[in-house]
């Protein structure tokens, strides 16, 4: 092309493609608003049975809340129920919810929740068991809602011993993202095993301009709490946090191998300061061109194509997390934002109608067209969705997402063991990850760090009454 570089042309083409995709999504959202109203009427319940009630929501201040609220007018029109809300940054949300739940004030009827907190909420009976609403024909049409369609890994994570604490709004798995241009330039094969990942990271930690300083790092990983991708390495090597008797597993041979691989990658082939890096740092390092590979959330795919923030547009591939052998990928893990109902609410049935409507198939589709990820199998089969995500990362994104959400273990975040809630899940993971950060920073050996974590977990579980 005359007057324009090939790189610039590719950027323009990709930007136009994104605009067209966004336009298609906006069009689909508009048509889905009308379609969702028709679909809701197919449920064998009376949506207007609680007309005149008001429910109050506690939401995470984020695009997730924004997108929920965009759809609220449709619900209010359908049911005659009025929605009010408060939204907070993440830490403030947990504090507000904890105060409301622990005092039984019942200020919030409906709440956004993270998986770490569900076990404690169940133990204290602070959230309503949603299965009670599923047993009432005037409130629930099983065939229409299709609860089993919610992806099993995250559905079961919130179903603790038969107590349904929440229902997912979405689901996110973890994958390996890699720079296709860099891998091609240096003849690197996409890693299928952990040994191959280590080799690739070593080969791609480079002084590309020969000035005596490293300016390309082979990998980017989270080093600080909260590193929710770290357990993927632990489980891939056969390790874990707790056994069936709630005894710590973190200093076993398998756990040490998994964490040692993670620490080796962070110390030797990741950017300086990795011990303190959070998710946002990993994202910015990768799309800024500093790292060649990352293992992190699949939901970032569209952010790599943002022409205002990314230097790697059109250059990112995706693959499953490497395993120990080429024939079996590693543990993909998961994260999910969910919604539940306050047990102290005076409007639980109205809150249930909103929760059911918001997490139904058609509303989940509308939500997925905004965010990309989803908590429902049905959504991944719809043309609007597959057309939107089908070409991401050279067509491999949907395959990796579907695999991860199908294969992720429900106890990935230690929220339960054998169906028993573990309210101490956050504390258990935090003890491990603080020690691992110390190992990444060179303050401790991996063996010493995990021995200290093991002792800390043992004290926590003993104090909580799991054993003497």
N, C-alpha and C positions, 0 to 999 in steps of 0.2 A: 504494500500500500504506500502511495506517495503521501508525504507530509504527516504520517502518523506511524509510530513504532508498532511492532507486533504486540509488545507488552501492553501498550496503551489501548490498542484495538481490542485485545482480550478483556481488559478492564471495562471498556465501554460495553462490550457484548454482555459480559456478566452483569453489569449494572442494569442494562436494559432488561435482561432476563429476570432479575430480581424484581424490577418494577412491574413487569408483566405478571409475575407470580403473585406479587402483592395485590395487584389489581384484580386478579382472578380470585384471590382469597377474600377481598373486600366484596366482590360481586357475590361470592358464595355465601358470605356472612349475611348479606342482605336477603338473599333468597332463603337462607336457612332460618331466618327469623320468622318468616311466614310458614315455612315448612314445619318448624318446631311446634308452632301452635296447633297445626293439624295433627301432628304425631302425638302431642300431649292428649288430645281428645280421644285417642285410641285406647288410652288406659281405662280400665274398668273401675274407676273411682270418681267421686264427685270432687273436682278441684275447687269448687266454690263452697264446700261445706264449712270452712272456717273464715268466711268472708268477714272483714272488719277487724280481725286481729292484727297486731303489729309484732314483728320479731326483730330483735336487735343482734347484729352480727359483730364479731371480733375478727378483724382481718389483718393479714400481714401487708404492710404498706409496700406494694410491689405491683408489677404488671399483672400478676395473678389476680390480685384484688380488683384492679382496674377492669380487667376483662370480665370478671364475674359481674361487676356492677353495670357494665354495658348491657348485660342481658336481663337485669332486674325488671325493667319496665314490662317486658314480656310476661314475666311471672306475676307481677302485680295485676296486669290486665286479665290474666287467666284465672287467678284465684281470689282477687279482692283483698289479699293479704298485703299489708304495707311493710316495706323493708327499711329499717334504719341501721346505721353502722358506725363503728369507730375503727380506724386503722392506725397501726403502730409499726415502728421499726421492730426488727425481730426480737431483740432482748427485751424491749419494753412490752411487746405483745405477751411474751411468756410471763413476765412479772404481773401484768394486768390480769391475765387468765388465772394464774396461780392464786392471786389474791381473791378473785371472784369465786373460784371453785372451792378453795379451802375454807372460806367463810360461809359458803352456802348462800351468798347474796343473790345469785341468779340474775345478775345484771345483763349478762350475755346469754342469749338463747342458743346461738349457733357460733361455732368457733373454727378457725383454721388451726390445724395442729401439725406438728412434726412427729416423726415416728419415735423419737427418744422419749417423749413425754406420755405417750399412750399407756405404757405399763403402769406408771404411777397413778394415772387418772383412773385406770381400771381397778387397781388395788384399793384405792380410796373410795371407789364408787362415785367419783365426781362427774363422770360422763355417763350419759344414758346408754344402755345396751340397745343398740339399734335393731337387734333381732326381734325385739318386742313389737316393733312397728311392722316388721315383715310378716308377723303372724296375724295381723288385723286386715281382713279383706277390704274394709272401707278406707284403709289408708295405703294399701299396697297391692299392686298387680304384678305378681312374680313374672308372668310370661312377658309382660310389656317391659318391665325394668331389667330382667335378666341379670340378677346379681352374679351368677357364676361367670358371666362374660368379663367381669373385672379381672384383670390379670392376676393369676394365682399368687405370684410372689409377693405382691404388695397387698392383695386382698387378705391373705392369711397372716401377714405381719400385723394387721390391725384387728384380726380375729383371734383374741387371746383366750384360749381355753373355752371357746364357744361364745365369749363375750365380744360382741362386735362394737369396738370402741369408736370407729370412724370408717369412712369410705373415702378412697383416694380421689382427688381431683385430677391427678396426673401421675405419671411414673417416669423415672429417669434411670437409665442404666449407665455403666461406665465402659469406655472403649479406649482403643489406641488410635490417636490421631497422628498423622505423619505428613511431612512435607514431601509431596511427590517429586517436585523439582530437585530437591536436595538428595533424596534417595536415588533418583535416576542419575544425577551427576556423578555421584560417588559409587554407583553400582551396588547399592545396598538393597537386599531383599527384605520385604516387609516381615518383621519378626513373627514367628509362630510359636516360639518357645521362649522361656525366660533367659536361657543362655544366649539365644539369638538377639534378644532385646539388649542384653548387656554388651554384646559385641557391637551392635549397631550404635549404641550410645557412645561407646569408646571411639569408634571410627568417625563419628560425626561431631566430636568435640574438637574443634578446629581453630587454627589461626588462619583464616581464609585470605587475609591481606598481607601475610608474612611480616607483621610488625612486632612479633614477639609476644602478642597478647591473644588469648582465646576470645573469639568474637562470635562463635557458634557453639552452642552446647548441645550435646546429644539428646538430652531429655529434660523435661520439666515435670516436677512432682510437688505436691503440697508437703510442707515440712512442719507446719504448726497445727495446733488444735484449731479447727476441726478438719482433719484429713480423712474424709469419708471414703477415699479411694484406697487408703492404706490397707484396710482389711482384705482387699482383693488379693494382695500378695500373700498375706497370712493364710487365707483359706486355700489359695492355689497350691501352696506347699503342704497342705494337709494339717495346718495348725488351727488354732482357734482361741477363743477367749475363756469359755467355761465348758466343763463337761456336764453330763447329765445329773451329777450330784452337786453342781455349782462350784466345783473346785476349779481354780484357775489353770488354764492350759498354756499361758503365754510364755512360759519358760521351757516348754517341751522342745525336743529336737526339731520337730517340724516347724513349730512357730519361730524358733530362732533362725532356721534357714530362710523362711519367708521374709522376716523383717530384715535379716542381714542383706538379702538381695535389694530390698528397698533402700536401705541405708547406703549401700555401696553405690547405687545409682545416684542418689542425692549428693553424696560426698564427692564423688569423683567426676561425674559427667553432667551435673546440673549447675545452674548459675550460682554465683556467690550469694550467701544469705538464704539459701533454700530452707534452712532450719526454721526460719521465721515466715516463710511464704505461705500465703493463704490462696484460696481459689482464684481471687481476682488477679493476683500476681502471676499465677501460672497462665491464666488466660492472656494477659497483656504481654508476657514474655513470648508466648507462642505466636500470637498474631502480629507482634512487633518484629518478628524474624529472629529472635535471639535463640530459640530452641528449635530442634528439628523434629522432636517427638514429644508427645505428652500422653499420659494415661489419666483421663478425667471424664467429666460428664458429657454424654452425647448431645445434650441440649445446646451445646455451644456451636454446633455446626454452622448455623446461620450467622453467628457473630464473626466468623472468619471471612465472611463475604461482604462485610460492611465497608464500603469504599471510603468512609470518613475515618475509620479506625484501624483498618487492617492493611498490612503490607503483603499479605499472602493470598489474595483473592485468586480463586481458581487453582490453588496449589496444594490443597489439603485432601488427603485420602483418609479413610477410616477402616479399622480392622478390629476384630475381637481381641480381647486381652490375651496375651500369650500364655500358654500353659506349660506344663513340664515336658510334654511330648507334642509333636505336630498334630496328632490325631484328636486331641482334646484341648479346647481353649481353656483359659484360666477363668477364675470366678469373676463374673461381671458385676455383681453387687447391684445396689439400687438406692434410690432416694425417692421420697414421695411427699407431696403436700396433700393433706387430707382434711376432711371436715367432720365435726362431731357435734353433739348436742349436750348442753349443760343439764345434768341431772336435776339441778335446782330450778330450772326454767319453769315458768308458769304457762308457757306456750309451746310445749314440746311437740304436740301434734302438728302445729303450724310450722314449726321449725323443721319437722320431718318432711312435710310436703315440699318445703324449699330445698332441703338437702337432696331428696329423691329426684326432684326436677333438675337441679343443678348437675347431678352426677349421672343422669340418665344418658342413654346412648346418643340421642340427637344433640343434647347440650354438650356432651363430651366432644362430639365432632366439631361443634362451633368453637369450643375452647382449643382443640388441637390445631385448628386452622390458624389460630393466633400464635400458639406456643410451639407447635411441632410435635412434642411428645404427648403421650396419652396413657391413661390407665385402663383402656378398654380394647379388647381384641376386635370387636366389631368396627371400631373406628379405623383400624389399620387395613380394613378391607374395602373402605369406601373410596370411590374414584376421586372425589374432591381431595381427600387426604393423600392418596397415593400419587396423584398428579403433582401435589405441592412438594412432597418430600422425596419422590421417586428418583430425582436426579442429584440429590445432595451427595457430595463426596464421591463423585463418579459412579453414582447409582448403588453404592454399597451401604448407605446409611440405614435404610429401612430394614435390610437384612440383619444388620448388627443390632439395631434397636429391638427388633422382634425376638431375636435369639436371647439377648440379655434379659429382657423382661420375662421370658419364658423360663430361663434357666437359673436366675438369681435365687439364692436361698432366702427364705423368709426370716431367718434369724441372723441375717447379715449384720445388723446393727445391734445385736445382743438384746433385742427387745423382749425376747422370750426364749425359754429353754424347755423343750418337750411340752409345749403348750402352756407352761406356767410363766406368767408375767415376771419380768425382771425390772422393777422400778429403778434399780441402780445402774441401768444400762449406760447412761451418760457418764456416770462416775467411773465405771469400769473402763470404757473406751478412753476417757480423758486421761486416766492414770497411765495407760499404755502409750498414748500418743505424746504426752509430755516427756516421757522417758525416751521415746524414739527420737524426738526433737533434740534431746541432749546428746544422743548418739550421733545424729547427723552433724551436730555442731562440734563433735570431737571431744565432748566433755566426759563421755563414758564409752566403754566398749558396748557392743550390742548385748553381749551376755550379761554384763553388769546391769545395763538398763532394763532388760527384761526380767532379771532376777528381782530388781527393786520393784518393778511393776507387778510382778507375781505376788510379792509380799503385800503390796498395797491393796491389791484386789482381794486377797485372802482376808485381810483385816476388814475391808468394807463388807464382804459377804458374811463374815462372822458376826460383825456388829449388827447387821440387818437380820440376824437370826436364822440363817440358812443352815448353820451347824455350830457346834460348840468349839 
